[in-house]
Amino acid sequence: MNSYRVETRPEVPTVGITETITMTEFGKVADRLSELVGWLAERGTHPVGPPFFRYHVIDMTTRLVVEGGFPVPDDAVLASAGDVAVGVIPAGRYVTTVHHGHPDQLVDVTGALLSWAAAEGLPFDRHDTDAGDAWAGRFEFYLTDPAEQPEMAEWDTELAFKLAD
């Protein structure tokens, strides 16, 4: 049973690579996270938080627009280049929960979070588009370093979904 929190978060600068994928093509995003670490190192900086996946647009039956990225230092002077885009995690109120277990369980964990928020009358900052469900901020933060804990069933993943203002 997951516990849920509503918390206010500040804007956080990020870098990321966005891909349009199906659910079975997640590696196209995940496999590029190490590339981002190298990109940051070349520019004299580094991630200041865990890697994340940000779901910009979701249509579970067809395509997803997903960004893989990292928070970066507030004082980093970075410009988008090639596939790498400079962006932000938007400030605002978020519903959060931490899942301990294999990432393949996140679909069910997400469904439970969405149901809880609906029951609490908490609307998300999202809207319908022709491409699917567009979100202002729907994040999975991977809190466990796979180099330290290779067993995916032992990973901690935080879900943070932005609420409407």
N, C-alpha and C positions, 0 to 999 in steps of 0.2 A: 504494500500500500504506500503510495507516494504521498508526501505532504506538499502543499502548495503555499506559495507566498506571493503577495503583491508588494513589489518594491519599486522605488524610484531610482533610476540610474542616470548618470550624466552621459553626455555625448562622449564617445571614444573614437579617436582616429584609427583607421584600419588600412590595410592593403589586402587585395583579394583578386582572385581570378574567377570569372563567371563563365559557366557553361550551360547550354541547354541539353538536357539529358533525359533518359528514361530511368526508372527506378533500378534497372539492371546495369546501368552505365555509370554508377556512382564513382567508380575508380577514375573516370576522366577528370573529376574534381579532386578527389582525395589524393591521387598520385602526384598532384602538382603542388602540394603544400611544401614539400622540401625545396622546390624551385623558388617559392616565395622567400624562404629563409635565406637562400643564396642571393636573391635579388636585394633583400634588405642589407645583407652583409656587404655587398658591393657598394652600397650607398652609406656605409658607416653606421648602420643602426641594426636593430634586432627586434623580434617580437617581445611584447611586454605582458603577454597573457596567452592563454591556451588557444590552439587552433579552433576555428569555428566553421560550421556550414550555415550559410544564411539562405533561406528559401525566399526568393523574390516572388516567384509565381509558381503555383502548384496546380497541376491537373494530373492526379494520380493515375488516370487511365491512359494518358498520352505522354506529355512532356513536363519537365520541371526546369525552372531557371534557378540554378543553385550557384552560390559563390562560396569558395573555400578561401579562408583568409586568417589573418592575425590582427589583434590590436597592436598598435605601434606607439612609441613615445609621443607625448603631446608636442614636444619641441622638434620632432623629426621633420626635416624639410624634404618632402618627397613630391614627385610629380608622376602622374600616370604615364606608363610607357609600355608599348606592345600590348600584351594580354593582361598586364597588371594594372589595376585601377586603385587609386587612392579614394577612400570613402570614409564613412563614419557609421558607428553603431548609434542610432538616434537616441537622444535623451528622451526620457519619459517613464511612465509606469509600465512595469512588466509583470506578468504572471510567470513564476519560476518554480522549477522542481529539479531535483537531482536524482537521476536513475543510476543505480548500481547494478550492472549486468551487461550482457552482450548487446551491442548496438542493434542487432536484428530485432530486439524487443522494443525499439523506440517507436514503431508504428502504433503499438498498443498503448505505450506510455503517453504518446502524443494524443491519441484518442481520449484517454482518461483526463488529461489536462484540459482539452477542449470541452469535454462534457462538464467538468467541474466548474470552469469559468462560465459556461452557459447557465448552469444551475445557480451560480452566484450573481447572475445578471451583469457580468463583466464583458463588455463588447471589445473586440480586438480592432486594432488599427489595420484594417484590410478592406478590400473591395473586389467585386467581381469584374473580370475583364473577359474578352473573347478568348484569351489564351489560358484563362484559369483564375484561380484565387490569388490576388496580388496582396502582398504583406509589406507593411512599413518596416517591420522588424520581427522576424521569426528565426531564432537562432538555436543551434545545438553547439555547445562549447564542450570540447573533449578535454576533461580535466586530468585524465590519466596519460602519462607518457608511455607509449608502447615500448620504448627502449627499457624502461624500468619495470613494466608489467606487461609482458607479451600475451598473457591470458586474457582474451577479450571479455570473458565472463566476469572478470574482476574490475572492469573499467567503470569509471564514474563519468557521466555525461549530464551536463546541465541544460535543460530546456529553458529558454527565455523568450516569451512571446509578448510583443508590445501591445498595450491596451490603447484604445481610442482616447484621445485627450478629452 
